Amino acid sequence: MAHFDSARRRFLTPDQAADYLGGLNSRTVTRWAREGYLPSYPIGEGRRRLWRFLELDLAEWMLSRRTGQISITAEV
């Protein structure tokens, strides 16, 4: 299993996640989170829910979109 440093284990805001994903609009990132398309962590309940994104999850998601894999981590 690859070693990931603690910087890749940090949570990102929608704006930070949008930049990390190549300059997407933060509203697109939030919509994708709400629809379950993008790995995310909701904070709170209701319509004013906040979303956070783990940088490592986004890296895996981008790789899986590029290679067509479901996940790059193996369950043992």
C-alpha positions in Angstrom: 0.0 0.0 0.0 1.3 3.4 -0.9 2.3 5.8 1.9 0.4 9.1 1.8 1.6 12.0 3.8 -0.6 14.0 6.1 -1.0 16.8 3.7 -3.1 14.6 1.4 -5.3 13.6 4.4 -6.6 17.2 4.9 -10.2 18.3 4.3 -10.9 20.9 1.7 -13.8 23.4 1.3 -15.8 23.4 -1.9 -13.6 26.3 -3.3 -10.4 24.4 -2.5 -11.7 21.2 -3.9 -12.8 23.0 -7.1 -9.2 24.4 -7.5 -7.7 21.0 -6.7 -9.9 19.4 -9.4 -8.6 21.7 -12.1 -10.5 24.9 -11.7 -14.1 23.7 -11.6 -16.8 26.0 -10.3 -17.4 25.4 -6.5 -21.1 25.2 -7.2 -20.5 22.3 -9.5 -18.4 20.6 -6.8 -21.2 21.1 -4.3 -23.8 19.8 -6.7 -21.7 16.7 -7.5 -21.3 16.1 -3.7 -25.0 16.4 -3.1 -25.7 14.0 -6.0 -23.2 11.5 -4.7 -21.0 11.7 -7.8 -18.0 13.1 -5.9 -16.7 11.6 -2.6 -17.6 14.0 0.1 -18.5 14.4 3.8 -21.6 16.4 4.7 -21.6 18.5 7.8 -24.9 19.4 9.3 -28.4 18.7 8.1 -31.0 20.3 5.8 -30.6 22.7 2.9 -27.7 24.6 4.5 -25.5 21.5 4.7 -21.8 22.1 4.4 -19.6 19.8 2.4 -16.0 18.9 2.9 -13.7 16.9 0.7 -10.8 14.7 1.7 -7.8 15.5 -0.6 -6.9 11.8 -0.8 -10.4 10.8 -1.9 -10.3 13.4 -4.6 -7.0 12.1 -5.9 -8.4 8.6 -6.0 -11.5 9.8 -7.7 -9.6 11.6 -10.4 -7.4 8.5 -11.0 -10.4 6.2 -11.2 -12.1 8.6 -13.7 -8.9 8.6 -15.8 -8.4 4.8 -15.7 -12.0 3.6 -15.5 -11.3 1.8 -12.1 -13.7 1.9 -9.3 -11.0 2.4 -6.6 -7.3 2.3 -6.4 -7.2 0.9 -2.9 -7.5 -2.8 -2.3 -9.6 -4.1 0.5 -7.7 -6.9 2.3 
